[in-house]
Amino acid sequence: MAFADILRRQADTSGGGGSGLGKILSGYSIEVMPRTAAKVERFADLLPRGTRVYIAHIEGTPIADMVTTARRLRDEGYAAMPHVPARIIKDTATLEDWVRQYRDEAGVEEALLLAGGPREPHGDLHSAMQLLETGLFDKYGFRRLHVAGHPEGNRDIDPDGSSRQADEALLWKQSFSERTDADMAIVTQFFFDAKPVIRWSERLHALGITLPIHVGVAGPTKLQTLIKFAIACGVGPSLKVLQKRAMDLTKLMTPYEPFDVLGELAAYREAHPNSMIEQVHIFPLGGITASAKWANTQSNAVAEAGVA
């Protein structure tokens, strides 16, 4: 059953009360890298105006390219949210220079703060908590700060396979959110099974963490490509969903689309309107054009179903 059909069925059975489902889709965010953004002639041809666009900062990307991409997105009417990876930043002075450039040269007011990919930090900074502790994002008037969440665990944070240190980090960030002027949220890695994510969100809430969660999903792409990215990014238990799909030759030949996982999340949000799960963030692993087209088609289907 197509996701739009799921939404229509839920709207019919709930008297049209599927506004939470519409919010998940209509508020989607997406991400680009500077080199892929440079290939987009006009973002207006791909994305609804006002869409939040994360800018991935891969090690080795010059800050000038990041700022230029952010400025372009802002000029074209989008909310630019650059990644700020602690481990590729030399020192606090460099961080302040970057933050100042984003604000003064590109009008940026949002950022995703994370540890980053390199195992060895380039300097003294190695965590999102350290970035927040500098106070620089409040100093330069950033209105929104996102941090990473790991529903399926993260061996870099908890080598023993537990969630102890990851939980402690999120508890610290929850506390920080209560003393910063910025709005905060958690954005997750992409995943393929909604159940572990739902359980994780409920567990966080029981710990006293109430930050909104923006759930990551992979946009449409070839299954082989997706499995490669999933392994490289350390996607955990839900990788089994892809492996099972790969065993079905009829599905192996068709692009992956996240209908099943979004259908489960939509149903959960319908049943739990106070859930911390707020919206969807799309990882365009098959290209931003394909992912944006897919997301817009689903959002339009929601609107036509009368649940947006």
Buried (B, 14 or more C-beta within 10 A) or exposed (E): EEBBEBBBBBBEEBEEEBBBBBBBBBBBBBBBBBEBBEEBEEBEEBBBEEBBBBBBBBEEBEBEBBBBBBBBBBEBEBBBBBBBBBBBBEEBEBBBBBBEBBBEEBEBBBBBBBBBEEEEBBBEBBBBBBBBEBEBBBEBEBEBBBBBBBBBBBEEBBEEEEBEBBBBBBBBBBEBBEEBEBBBBBBBBBBBBBBBBBEBBBEBBEEEBEBBBBBBBBBBBBBEBBBEBBEEBBBBBBBEBBEEBBEEEEBEEEBBBBBBBBBBBBBBBBEBEEBBBBBBBBBBBBBBBBBBBBBBEBBBBBEEBEBB
